[in-house]
Amino acid sequence: MGGSLEQGEQAWQAALREVKEETGITNLLLYSTNTFDQIYSPLENYIYIAPVFVGFIEEDDHVRLNDEHSEYKWLSFKEANEYVSLPGNDEVLTYIPLLTDSKTPPSFFMRIRGS
């Protein structure tokens, strides 16, 4: 899931907003992983850098997709790697499981205020 910042919005606020808009999930514990997704755009000659967050939800939360999406699928990190299309996403999906392999965040993740 990705999106862009609205005026005056911080990255973590955008992440929470995008999750809510695209899935209807509002009860989300959001954590910073202290890693970043980076993409170089040769056409515009800039480097796009975005923080990577991990969200934890309750198992009984129900996804309600907005009109931007027609379906969703829960995947393991390994399975998700087969679907990524942006450069660098595969590195992020390889890095995150090294940090956690459980359904609860490790203590060194930084919980985001407001989530």
C-alpha positions in Angstrom: 0.0 0.0 0.0 1.3 3.4 -0.8 0.2 7.0 -1.1 1.3 10.5 -1.0 1.3 13.2 1.6 -1.4 15.8 1.8 -0.5 19.3 2.7 0.7 19.6 6.3 0.6 15.8 6.8 3.4 13.8 8.4 4.4 10.4 6.8 2.9 8.4 9.6 -0.4 10.3 9.4 -0.5 9.6 5.7 0.1 5.9 6.3 -2.8 5.7 8.8 -5.1 7.7 6.4 -4.2 5.5 3.4 -4.9 2.3 5.4 -8.3 3.7 6.5 -9.2 5.0 3.0 -8.2 1.8 1.2 -9.2 -0.9 3.7 -11.6 0.7 6.2 -9.3 -0.5 9.0 -9.0 2.1 11.8 -7.8 0.0 14.8 -4.2 -0.1 13.7 -1.0 -0.1 15.7 1.6 1.5 13.5 5.3 1.1 14.0 8.3 2.6 12.3 10.9 0.0 11.1 13.7 2.6 10.8 14.2 1.6 7.2 13.3 3.4 4.0 12.1 2.6 0.5 14.2 4.3 -2.1 13.5 4.8 -5.9 15.5 6.9 -8.3 13.6 8.5 -11.1 15.8 9.1 -14.1 13.1 11.0 -15.9 12.7 13.6 -13.2 16.2 13.1 -11.8 15.3 12.7 -8.2 15.4 10.1 -5.5 12.2 9.3 -3.8 12.7 8.2 -0.2 9.8 7.0 2.0 9.8 5.6 5.5 8.6 2.0 5.9 5.9 1.3 8.5 4.5 -1.9 9.8 0.9 -2.1 11.0 -0.6 -4.6 13.4 -4.3 -5.3 13.4 -6.6 -7.6 15.2 -7.2 -10.9 13.5 -11.0 -10.3 13.4 -10.7 -6.9 11.7 -12.5 -6.9 8.4 -11.2 -5.3 5.3 -13.6 -3.1 3.4 -12.0 -2.1 0.1 -12.6 1.3 -1.4 -13.3 1.8 -5.1 -9.5 1.9 -5.9 -9.3 -1.8 -5.3 -11.3 -4.9 -6.4 -9.7 -7.6 -4.2 -7.1 -8.2 -1.6 -5.1 -11.2 -0.3 -3.2 -11.8 2.9 0.3 -13.0 1.9 3.5 -14.1 3.7 6.5 -11.9 3.1 7.9 -14.5 0.7 4.6 -14.7 -1.3 4.3 -10.9 -1.4 7.8 -10.7 -3.0 6.3 -12.4 -6.0 3.8 -9.5 -6.5 5.9 -6.4 -6.0 6.6 -4.3 -9.0 8.6 -1.3 -7.8 12.3 -1.5 -7.4 13.3 -1.8 -3.7 10.0 -3.3 -2.5 11.6 -6.7 -2.6 14.4 -5.5 -0.3 11.9 -4.1 2.2 9.9 -7.4 2.1 13.1 -9.3 2.8 14.2 -6.9 5.6 10.9 -6.8 7.6 10.7 -10.5 8.5 14.2 -10.3 9.9 12.8 -7.9 12.5 9.7 -9.8 13.4 8.1 -13.2 12.7 5.4 -13.0 15.2 1.9 -11.3 15.4 3.1 -8.8 17.9 5.7 -6.1 17.4 9.2 -6.5 18.8 10.1 -4.1 21.5 12.6 -2.2 19.4 10.0 -1.1 16.9 9.1 2.5 17.5 5.3 2.9 18.0 4.0 5.9 16.3 2.0 8.3 18.4 -1.6 8.8 17.4 -2.0 5.2 16.1 
